[in-house]
Amino acid sequence: MNRKPNIAVVGATGVVGTTFLKVLEERDFPFENIYLMASSRSAGKKVTFKGKEYTVEELTEHSFDKPIDIALFSAGGGTSAKFAPIAAEHGVIVVDNSSQWRMDEDVPLVVPEVNPQDIEWNHGIIANPNCSTIQAMVALKPLQDVYGIKRVVYSTYQAVSGSGMKGINDLKNGLAGNDEDLQAYAHPIAGNCLPHIDVFLPNGYTKEEMKMINETHKILGDDSIKVTATTVRVPVFDSHSESINVELEKPFEIEDIVELFKKSPGIIVQDDVENNVYPLARDAAGTDEVYIGRIRRDFSVDNGINIWVVADNIRKGAATNAIQIAEKLLEILPD
């Protein structure tokens, strides 16, 4: 696309929506016009973006009657279910951050460092994966390409910002000594770890855990990989941390794995345990990269490896990944 596109941000006043705007500005994403949309509760609010004040408009069935090329959605699954098809019918390409479309076989599920080619077969909607899945995919794709993957065990330590303002408020209130008025969690999060993200399913897993399992298969394009997960909410404001145990198909040397990660897109290796260097949530916050450390052999299985993977869940795990998809779209959209 040679001309500058018209873009929309849906859910512009939420945690991810405001980060959309921040990342769009930081990356100097080109646009002719930008439209900020949200629910009726937020309509009329003033938002400053790139030095200009914009008024948030209410999202309705007619919001996409005007010419819009790309819409970044982060307004919940119900909103996406209703409005993303309306946008697509008007020729808009929607990049959706909710879980609504992720496992739809007609909707590509994309991490740009991993499967950018899937963007090209979109039918008007592209799904942004789950935040915890995105950073794991950036780490696993190089291993899959070079060594093949037999099995993955995820153990996640996820920040409260993944629950939006309600999760952030639960931690803030708990740290201030108020654990009575919980908004997001079944138990106090301050001083606690909750092995409970999203709802429990009949198989005993949470919905979050099954998202990681199913999305891994779809993004990596291999349903034969055995995957299991335990996802835990921890009292950290920003950035998800993950312990990932991988059983590879082929033998490897640790030095080769480290070099592979160092040359792979979107990854920063922090692995100097003698000097206490390894990825930390506090360091990852506010950045767009995926950090990998604690790279070591799993001696309990053939060709096993353990890695520690950290990334900002609101940026790389949501807003930045979506905008990276939009940047790829600019390369293929017609004028």
C-alpha positions in Angstrom: 0.0 0.0 0.0 1.6 3.3 -1.2 -1.0 5.6 0.3 -1.4 6.1 4.0 -4.3 3.9 5.4 -7.3 5.0 7.5 -7.2 3.2 10.8 -9.6 2.7 13.8 -8.8 1.7 17.3 -11.8 -0.1 19.0 -11.7 -0.1 22.8 -9.5 2.9 22.7 -9.8 3.8 26.4 -9.0 0.4 27.8 -5.6 -0.9 29.0 -4.7 -2.4 25.7 -6.4 0.3 23.6 -4.4 3.1 25.2 -1.3 1.0 24.6 -2.3 0.6 21.0 -2.1 4.4 20.7 1.3 4.5 22.6 2.8 1.9 20.3 1.4 3.4 17.1 3.0 6.7 18.1 6.4 5.1 19.1 6.6 3.1 15.9 5.4 6.0 13.8 2.7 3.9 12.1 1.6 5.8 9.0 -2.0 6.8 8.7 -4.2 9.4 7.0 -7.1 9.3 9.4 -7.5 7.6 12.8 -10.8 7.0 14.5 -11.0 6.1 18.2 -14.0 4.0 19.2 -15.4 2.6 22.5 -18.6 1.8 24.3 -21.2 4.4 25.1 -19.7 4.7 28.6 -16.4 6.1 27.1 -17.9 8.0 24.1 -17.1 11.7 24.2 -13.9 11.3 26.1 -11.0 13.4 24.8 -7.7 11.6 23.9 -4.5 13.2 22.9 -2.5 11.3 20.3 0.6 12.5 18.5 -0.1 16.0 19.8 -3.7 16.2 18.5 -6.9 15.8 20.5 -9.4 13.3 19.4 -12.9 12.6 20.6 -13.8 9.0 21.3 -16.9 8.0 19.3 -19.4 5.3 20.3 -19.0 2.0 18.5 -22.2 1.3 16.5 -23.3 -0.8 13.5 -22.6 2.3 11.3 -19.1 3.1 12.6 -17.5 1.4 9.6 -19.6 3.2 7.0 -16.7 5.6 6.6 -13.6 4.5 4.7 -11.3 2.5 7.1 -8.6 0.1 6.0 -7.4 -1.5 9.3 -9.2 -1.7 12.7 -7.4 -2.7 15.9 -9.9 -4.3 18.2 -9.5 -4.7 22.0 -13.0 -4.5 23.4 -13.8 -8.0 24.5 -15.1 -11.2 22.8 -18.8 -10.1 22.7 -18.0 -6.9 21.0 -15.7 -8.6 18.5 -18.3 -11.2 17.7 -20.8 -8.5 16.8 -18.7 -5.8 15.2 -15.7 -7.5 13.6 -17.9 -9.1 10.9 -19.7 -5.8 10.2 -16.3 -4.1 9.8 -15.1 -6.9 7.5 -18.2 -6.6 5.3 -17.2 -3.0 4.8 -13.8 -4.0 3.5 -12.0 -3.3 6.8 -9.3 -5.8 7.9 -9.8 -6.3 11.7 -6.9 -7.3 13.9 -8.7 -8.7 17.0 -7.2 -9.0 20.4 -10.0 -11.0 22.0 -10.3 -14.8 22.1 -13.4 -14.7 19.9 -11.8 -15.7 16.6 -8.6 -17.4 17.5 -9.6 -21.0 16.9 -11.9 -20.2 13.9 -10.4 -22.2 11.1 -11.2 -19.4 8.6 -9.3 -16.8 10.7 -5.4 -16.7 10.8 -3.9 -16.6 14.3 -0.6 -14.7 13.9 2.7 -13.9 15.6 4.6 -12.0 13.0 8.0 -13.5 13.9 6.5 -17.0 13.6 3.8 -17.3 10.9 3.5 -14.0 9.0 2.6 -15.9 5.8 -0.8 -16.7 7.4 -1.8 -13.0 7.2 -2.2 -13.3 3.4 -5.2 -15.8 3.6 -7.3 -13.6 5.9 -10.9 -13.0 5.1 -11.2 -9.7 6.9 -10.4 -10.8 10.4 -7.0 -11.7 11.8 -6.7 -12.9 15.4 -4.1 -11.8 17.9 -3.1 -14.8 20.1 -3.4 -15.0 23.8 -0.7 -13.0 25.5 1.0 -15.9 27.2 1.0 -17.8 23.9 2.6 -15.0 21.9 5.9 -14.9 23.8 6.1 -18.7 23.9 5.7 -18.9 20.2 8.6 -16.5 19.6 10.7 -18.8 21.7 9.5 -22.1 20.3 9.5 -21.4 16.6 13.3 -21.4 16.1 13.5 -24.7 18.0 10.8 -26.2 15.9 12.5 -25.1 12.6 15.9 -26.6 13.5 15.2 -29.5 15.9 11.5 -30.3 15.7 9.3 -30.4 18.9 7.8 -33.5 20.4 6.4 -32.1 23.7 5.9 -28.8 25.5 5.2 -28.2 29.2 4.2 -24.6 30.1 4.3 -23.2 33.6 3.3 -19.5 33.6 3.6 -16.7 36.1 1.2 -14.1 34.8 0.9 -10.4 35.7 -2.3 -8.9 37.0 -2.4 -6.4 34.0 -3.6 -9.4 32.0 -6.9 -9.0 33.9 -7.2 -5.3 33.0 -7.8 -2.5 35.4 -9.8 -4.9 37.8 -6.7 -7.1 38.3 -4.4 -4.1 38.7 -6.8 -2.6 41.3 -7.0 -5.9 43.2 -3.2 -5.9 43.6 -3.0 -2.2 44.4 -5.8 -2.6 47.0 -4.2 -5.7 48.5 -0.8 -4.0 48.8 -2.6 -1.2 50.6 -4.1 -3.7 53.1 -7.6 -3.9 51.5 -8.3 -7.5 50.4 -12.1 -7.2 50.9 -13.4 -5.7 47.7 -12.0 -8.1 45.1 -12.9 -7.2 41.5 -11.0 -9.7 39.4 -10.0 -12.7 41.5 -11.5 -15.4 43.7 -8.8 -14.8 46.3 -6.5 -11.9 47.3 -3.6 -11.6 44.9 -1.2 -9.6 47.1 1.2 -12.0 48.7 -0.4 -14.9 46.8 -0.1 -17.1 43.7 -3.4 -18.2 42.1 -3.3 -21.3 39.9 -6.5 -20.1 38.3 -6.7 -17.9 35.2 -10.1 -17.7 33.5 -12.7 -20.3 34.2 -12.2 -24.0 35.0 -13.4 -26.5 32.4 -14.8 -30.0 32.8 -11.3 -31.5 32.1 -9.8 -29.8 35.1 -7.8 -27.3 33.1 -8.6 -23.6 33.0 -9.7 -21.9 29.8 -6.3 -20.0 29.8 -4.4 -23.3 29.9 -6.4 -24.7 27.0 -5.9 -21.5 25.0 -2.1 -22.1 25.2 -2.5 -25.7 24.2 -4.8 -25.1 21.3 -3.1 -22.0 20.0 0.3 -23.6 20.1 -1.0 -26.3 17.7 -2.6 -23.8 15.4 0.3 -21.3 15.2 3.0 -23.8 14.8 0.9 -25.8 12.4 1.5 -29.2 14.1 -1.2 -30.9 16.1 1.1 -33.8 16.8 3.1 -31.8 19.4 2.1 -32.9 22.9 1.3 -29.8 25.0 0.3 -29.3 28.6 0.0 -26.1 30.7 -0.4 -24.7 34.2 -1.1 -21.0 34.3 -0.7 -19.0 37.5 -1.6 -15.4 38.4 1.2 -13.8 40.5 1.4 -10.4 42.3 3.3 -8.6 39.5 1.8 -5.6 37.7 3.4 -6.1 34.3 5.1 -8.8 32.2 4.4 -12.5 32.1 7.1 -15.0 33.0 7.1 -18.6 31.7 9.1 -21.7 32.5 8.9 -23.8 29.3 10.1 -27.4 29.1 10.6 -28.7 25.6 11.4 -32.2 24.3 13.0 -31.9 20.9 13.1 -34.4 18.1 16.8 -34.1 17.5 19.9 -34.0 19.7 21.4 -30.6 20.4 24.2 -28.7 22.1 23.3 -26.0 24.5 25.8 -23.6 22.9 24.0 -24.1 19.5 20.6 -23.4 21.1 21.9 -20.1 22.6 23.3 -19.0 19.3 20.0 -19.9 17.6 18.1 -17.7 20.0 20.5 -14.8 19.6 20.0 -14.7 15.8 16.2 -15.2 15.9 13.9 -12.2 15.4 12.3 -10.6 18.5 14.5 -12.4 21.0 17.0 -11.0 23.5 19.1 -13.6 25.3 19.9 -12.9 29.0 21.7 -15.9 30.2 24.7 -15.4 32.5 23.8 -17.1 35.7 27.3 -16.6 37.2 26.5 -12.9 37.3 22.8 -13.4 38.2 21.7 -12.4 34.7 18.3 -13.8 33.6 15.1 -12.3 32.3 13.1 -10.3 34.9 9.5 -9.1 34.7 10.5 -5.6 35.8 13.1 -5.3 33.1 10.8 -6.5 30.4 8.0 -4.1 31.3 7.6 -1.3 28.7 9.5 -3.2 25.9 8.5 -5.2 22.9 11.1 -8.0 22.9 10.9 -11.6 24.2 13.7 -12.3 26.7 15.1 -15.8 27.1 17.4 -17.2 29.8 18.1 -20.1 32.2 18.8 -22.1 29.0 19.7 -25.6 30.2 19.4 -29.2 29.4 16.6 -31.3 30.9 18.5 -34.4 32.0 15.2 -36.4 32.7 14.4 -37.0 29.0 16.2 -37.4 25.8 16.7 -34.1 23.9 15.0 -32.0 26.7 15.6 -28.4 27.4 14.4 -25.8 29.9 14.0 -22.1 29.1 12.8 -19.1 31.1 10.8 -16.7 28.9 9.6 -13.2 29.9 7.8 -10.4 27.9 5.5 -7.4 28.5 2.0 -8.9 28.2 0.3 -5.7 27.3 2.9 -4.7 24.7 4.3 -7.8 22.9 1.5 -9.9 24.4 -1.2 -7.7 22.9 -0.8 -4.2 21.5 2.6 -4.5 19.8 1.9 -7.9 18.3 -1.3 -6.5 16.8 0.5 -3.5 15.3 3.2 -5.7 13.9 0.4 -7.6 12.1 -0.9 -4.2 10.8 2.6 -3.3 9.6 2.7 -6.5 7.7 -0.7 -5.8 6.2 0.6 -2.5 4.8 3.0 -4.6 2.6 0.1 -6.6 1.0 -2.9 -4.2 1.0 -3.8 -2.8 -2.4 -3.8 1.0 -2.9 
